Amino acid sequence: MTTIEQFKQFLQEDEKSPATIEKYLRDIRYFMQYMGDKVPVKQDILNYKKHLGEQYAVRSANSMIASLNSYLRFAGRHHLCVKQYKIQQEAYCPAQKELTKEEYFRLVRAAERQQNRRLSLIVQTICATGIRVSELSAITVEAVKKGEAMVSCKGKIRKIFLVRELRDKLKQYIARQGIQTGMIFTTRNGKPISRSNIWREMKHLCKQAGVAPEKVFPHNLRHLFARTFYGIEKDIAKLADILGHSNINTTRIYIMTTGYEHQKRMENLRLLL
């Protein structure tokens, strides 16, 4: 068994999600390709860190550094680990990346016009519950009947409530598709729909919906849920529980807005003569 295969087994035993394991291994293979046959020393790792900083956005570079540090610690080479890049906490998210509620509705209507009922319901289910794409498999016939789904992710189990209107939509879809039990959103082979397939189908809606493609990806629906919930409830701790976040600072990222509302409030202060 190679070292990378042993690392994969270690991650599996540590109960990392399949998506996380895939990401870690992809990052490690990239590092190995960068190093070639050379046995790395500390300076090589520092050079690699600089390389990542030049080739990727800071958050992406830090994510790849985290994967590498995890691998180095696993291999007993703690002394080679390097620090991540420091990031200045952003107060607002770029306007070109924030999906608005109106744009979301236009995407759903576009899916309906394309007679892609499955995609329409996937988009609405994610946005109405705040679940991750990887958690869609928890939306089952049984969950719809019960009105709640049990989601397991990153070693934690949490309960997701399905509101009545969403349950009604899902019940109609279940009846039309003749689904008797188990997962609702599957491929023809009965497997969970992959993130890449959902992303690709959503991109096909952009032109007809009149929404910029850079705003359209599954995870942005989760962000829209978070901003909408927080806008009504103003309870970030409860939102963190619903989203399944261990760190409330992660939740803060989800509720960032473009800053337009803050700008208007500052203008309304009228502190200039």
ZAMARGU-4260 file (C-alpha; in steps of 0.2 Angstrom, whole numbers, plus 5000, padded with zeros to 4 digits):
<rodrens>
0) 5000/5000/5000 | 5007/5017/4995 | 5008/5031/5007 | 4994/5041/4999 | 4983/5025/5000
5) 4987/5024/5019 | 4983/5042/5020 | 4966/5039/5012 | 4963/5025/5024 | 4967/5036/5039
10) 4955/5049/5033 | 4941/5036/5031 | 4944/5030/5048 | 4944/5048/5054 | 4926/5048/5047
15) 4930/5062/5034 | 4916/5064/5021 | 4920/5057/5004 | 4920/5074/4996 | 4933/5080/5009
20) 4944/5064/5006 | 4943/5067/4988 | 4949/5085/4990 | 4963/5081/5002 | 4970/5067/4990
25) 4968/5079/4975 | 4979/5092/4984 | 4992/5080/4989 | 4994/5073/4972 | 4996/5091/4966
30) 5010/5093/4979 | 5018/5077/4973 | 5018/5082/4955 | 5026/5099/4960 | 5040/5090/4970
35) 5043/5076/4957 | 5056/5064/4964 | 5064/5076/4976 | 5062/5072/4995 | 5055/5089/5002
40) 5064/5099/5015 | 5057/5114/5024 | 5063/5127/5011 | 5054/5116/4997 | 5037/5117/5007
45) 5040/5136/5009 | 5043/5138/4990 | 5027/5127/4987 | 5017/5139/4998 | 5023/5154/4988
50) 5019/5145/4972 | 5001/5142/4979 | 5000/5160/4983 | 5004/5165/4966 | 4993/5153/4957
55) 4977/5153/4967 | 4966/5164/4977 | 4971/5165/4996 | 4957/5155/5002 | 4961/5141/4989
60) 4979/5142/4993 | 4976/5140/5012 | 4964/5125/5009 | 4978/5116/4999 | 4991/5121/5013
65) 4979/5113/5026 | 4978/5097/5016 | 4997/5096/5015 | 4999/5100/5033 | 4987/5086/5037
70) 4997/5074/5026 | 5013/5079/5034 | 5007/5076/5051 | 5000/5059/5046 | 5018/5055/5039
75) 5026/5060/5055 | 5034/5075/5047 | 5027/5089/5058 | 5043/5099/5057 | 5038/5102/5038
80) 5021/5110/5041 | 5019/5128/5037 | 5007/5142/5042 | 4993/5147/5031 | 4992/5165/5023
85) 4983/5177/5035 | 4967/5184/5028 | 4959/5200/5032 | 4941/5197/5037 | 4930/5204/5024
90) 4915/5214/5030 | 4905/5212/5014 | 4904/5200/4999 | 4906/5206/4981 | 4890/5211/4973
95) 4894/5201/4958 | 4893/5185/4968 | 4878/5187/4979 | 4863/5178/4973 | 4847/5188/4977
100) 4830/5181/4981 | 4823/5188/4965 | 4837/5179/4955 | 4833/5163/4964 | 4815/5164/4959
105) 4820/5167/4941 | 4831/5152/4941 | 4817/5141/4948 | 4804/5148/4935 | 4817/5144/4921
110) 4819/5126/4927 | 4800/5124/4926 | 4799/5132/4909 | 4813/5119/4904 | 4801/5106/4911
115) 4816/5101/4923 | 4805/5097/4938 | 4818/5088/4947 | 4831/5102/4946 | 4817/5115/4951
120) 4814/5105/4967 | 4832/5102/4970 | 4836/5121/4970 | 4820/5124/4981 | 4825/5111/4993
125) 4842/5117/4996 | 4837/5135/4997 | 4822/5131/5009 | 4832/5120/5021 | 4850/5127/5020
130) 4857/5109/5017 | 4873/5105/5008 | 4872/5097/4991 | 4880/5081/4999 | 4865/5080/5011
135) 4852/5079/4998 | 4852/5060/5000 | 4844/5063/5017 | 4828/5070/5008 | 4819/5053/5007
140) 4801/5048/5005 | 4801/5043/5023 | 4808/5061/5028 | 4794/5069/5018 | 4781/5059/5027
145) 4788/5063/5044 | 4792/5081/5040 | 4810/5081/5045 | 4826/5073/5039 | 4841/5067/5049
150) 4857/5073/5041 | 4874/5066/5045 | 4890/5076/5040 | 4907/5078/5047 | 4903/5066/5062
155) 4888/5076/5067 | 4870/5072/5066 | 4857/5086/5065 | 4838/5087/5061 | 4832/5097/5046
160) 4813/5102/5046 | 4804/5102/5030 | 4791/5116/5029 | 4773/5111/5024 | 4774/5120/5007
165) 4790/5110/5002 | 4783/5094/5008 | 4768/5097/4997 | 4779/5100/4982 | 4789/5084/4986
170) 4774/5073/4988 | 4767/5078/4971 | 4784/5074/4963 | 4785/5058/4972 | 4768/5053/4966
175) 4772/5058/4948 | 4788/5048/4948 | 4781/5033/4957 | 4795/5033/4970 | 4790/5021/4984
180) 4804/5023/4996 | 4821/5030/4999 | 4830/5045/4991 | 4820/5056/4980 | 4833/5064/4970
185) 4843/5051/4961 | 4851/5047/4944 | 4843/5033/4933 | 4853/5020/4941 | 4846/5025/4958
190) 4863/5034/4964 | 4863/5051/4972 | 4865/5065/4960 | 4883/5072/4960 | 4887/5090/4964
195) 4895/5093/4947 | 4879/5087/4938 | 4868/5099/4948 | 4880/5113/4945 | 4880/5109/4926
200) 4861/5109/4925 | 4860/5125/4935 | 4872/5134/4923 | 4860/5129/4909 | 4847/5140/4917
205) 4857/5156/4918 | 4853/5163/4901 | 4835/5160/4901 | 4834/5166/4919 | 4844/5182/4916
210) 4856/5178/4930 | 4875/5180/4929 | 4883/5163/4928 | 4896/5167/4942 | 4881/5168/4954
215) 4874/5151/4950 | 4881/5137/4960 | 4872/5125/4973 | 4882/5132/4988 | 4875/5150/4984
220) 4858/5143/4988 | 4864/5139/5005 | 4871/5156/5007 | 4854/5164/5002 | 4845/5153/5015
225) 4857/5159/5028 | 4855/5178/5024 | 4836/5176/5023 | 4835/5167/5040 | 4846/5179/5049
230) 4837/5194/5041 | 4821/5188/5050 | 4827/5180/5066 | 4844/5189/5069 | 4850/5174/5079
235) 4867/5168/5072 | 4869/5154/5085 | 4853/5146/5080 | 4858/5148/5061 | 4874/5140/5065
240) 4865/5125/5072 | 4854/5124/5057 | 4868/5125/5045 | 4878/5112/5055 | 4893/5124/5058
245) 4904/5121/5073 | 4912/5138/5072 | 4901/5153/5072 | 4914/5163/5062 | 4910/5151/5048
250) 4892/5157/5049 | 4897/5175/5049 | 4904/5172/5031 | 4887/5165/5026 | 4877/5181/5031
255) 4888/5194/5023 | 4879/5205/5011 | 4886/5217/4998 | 4886/5232/5010 | 4872/5241/5000
260) 4861/5241/5016 | 4875/5247/5027 | 4879/5261/5015 | 4861/5267/5014 | 4861/5268/5033
265) 4877/5277/5034 | 4870/5290/5022 | 4854/5292/5032 | 4865/5297/5047 | 4867/5314/5038
270) 4882/5319/5048 | 4889/5331/5034 | 4885/5349/5033
</rodrens>
